[in-house]
Amino acid sequence: MNIVHRVKERIRQEGLALALKYAGCASYDTLRCCIRDAAVDFRYSGRLLTNRKTRFSHLGAHDVYHSDYDALNLIFNYCHPIKDDDVLVDVGCGQGRVINYWLSRGLRNSIVGIELDPAIAGQTAAQFARQPNVRIVAGNALEHLPADGTLYYFYNPFAADKVREFAVRLQAAAGVKPRTVLYYNPQSLDAFPEDRWQAEHINFERDLGIKRWGRINKFHELAILTSR
Ligand SMILES: C[S@@+](CC[C@H](N)C(=O)[O-])C[C@H]1O[C@@H](n2cnc3c(N)ncnc32)[C@H](O)[C@@H]1O
């Protein structure tokens, strides 16, 4: 459906006044997010983080695009607060948006970002070189799961068959502490079987009452998966 058709459809369904209110709220939110994203990206990465096509789709890798800072705030403040002794892992860290968020919170936790694309991993490592608690690993996350990781952020880095392998390897690697995966936009949830993973599902609108612009929210769902 093209934009003109969508606008017409909205006016038909909601009336002109509500449609204009929506357009105003959405425009304001978009502007606010652009300014905030630029400020946080520049503060911690020294550049604006942009989307890129992956060069590794033949390995099941998804493109490089970034989590929304608003979503990260909800996830780590309301859904699953970070404990002082958590070792944080961003599986497929791309250019480091999630790490920026963790640093902006002033966290002292050990942070590991794993990125398949060596060029992107190199840039991301360089931008965090002065952060003593951040380590960027260049390589396939399936082969570089940190032994001490406890809290894994997972925003659809790769295809379903790799997600299944990830779940098996993470479970096999589980040590004394349980491992938790915060799976944002969980497209391959069946990779985490119920007999091995305890799952909690969060829909921000349904469970937290979060609506955007007085109507449907803009966030994906979240699955919180803890190894049994
Ligand atoms: C959707 S982006 C998410 C970026 C970041 N985690 C965020 O939420 O802002 C997925 C990233 O995973 C990386 N990736 C894909 N397959 C990977 C693998 N097997 N190991 C490590 N990183 C991988 C991609 O190159 C890409 O940078």
The ligand as an SDF file (V2000), in Angstrom:
LIG
                    3D

 27 29  0  0  0  0  0  0  0  0999 V2000
   20.0190   -6.6570   13.0700 C   0  0  0  0  0  0  0  0  0  0  0  0
   21.7100   -6.2690   13.3480 S   0  0  0  0  0  0  0  0  0  0  0  0
   21.6440   -5.9360   15.0980 C   0  0  0  0  0  0  0  0  0  0  0  0
   22.7080   -4.9610   15.5800 C   0  0  0  0  0  0  0  0  0  0  0  0
   22.6880   -4.6870   17.0620 C   0  0  0  0  0  0  0  0  0  0  0  0
   22.6730   -5.9100   17.8420 N   0  0  0  0  0  0  0  0  0  0  0  0
   21.4970   -3.8620   17.4600 C   0  0  0  0  0  0  0  0  0  0  0  0
   20.5320   -4.4130   18.0090 O   0  0  0  0  0  0  0  0  0  0  0  0
   21.5250   -2.6380   17.2480 O   0  0  0  0  0  0  0  0  0  0  0  0
   22.4080   -7.9370   13.2490 C   0  0  0  0  0  0  0  0  0  0  0  0
   23.9210   -7.9780   13.2610 C   0  0  0  0  0  0  0  0  0  0  0  0
   24.3350   -9.3490   13.4620 O   0  0  0  0  0  0  0  0  0  0  0  0
   25.5010   -9.5800   12.6790 C   0  0  0  0  0  0  0  0  0  0  0  0
   25.6300  -11.0320   12.4750 N   0  0  0  0  0  0  0  0  0  0  0  0
   24.9710  -11.8050   11.5910 C   0  0  0  0  0  0  0  0  0  0  0  0
   25.3330  -13.0920   11.7080 N   0  0  0  0  0  0  0  0  0  0  0  0
   26.2630  -13.1470   12.6850 C   0  0  0  0  0  0  0  0  0  0  0  0
   27.0080  -14.1920   13.2880 C   0  0  0  0  0  0  0  0  0  0  0  0
   26.8770  -15.4720   12.8960 N   0  0  0  0  0  0  0  0  0  0  0  0
   27.8710  -13.8790   14.2750 N   0  0  0  0  0  0  0  0  0  0  0  0
   28.0190  -12.6030   14.6800 C   0  0  0  0  0  0  0  0  0  0  0  0
   27.3390  -11.5720   14.1570 N   0  0  0  0  0  0  0  0  0  0  0  0
   26.4550  -11.8360   13.1770 C   0  0  0  0  0  0  0  0  0  0  0  0
   25.2250   -8.7900   11.4230 C   0  0  0  0  0  0  0  0  0  0  0  0
   26.4280   -8.5650   10.6800 O   0  0  0  0  0  0  0  0  0  0  0  0
   24.6100   -7.5240   11.9870 C   0  0  0  0  0  0  0  0  0  0  0  0
   25.5930   -6.5810   12.3060 O   0  0  0  0  0  0  0  0  0  0  0  0
  1  2  1  0
  2  3  1  0
  2 10  1  0
  3  4  1  0
  4  5  1  0
  5  6  1  0
  5  7  1  0
  7  8  2  0
  7  9  1  0
 10 11  1  0
 11 12  1  0
 11 26  1  0
 12 13  1  0
 13 14  1  0
 13 24  1  0
 14 15  1  0
 14 23  1  0
 15 16  2  0
 16 17  1  0
 17 18  1  0
 17 23  2  0
 18 19  1  0
 18 20  2  0
 20 21  1  0
 21 22  2  0
 22 23  1  0
 24 25  1  0
 24 26  1  0
 26 27  1  0
M  CHG  2   2   1   9  -1
M  END
$$$$
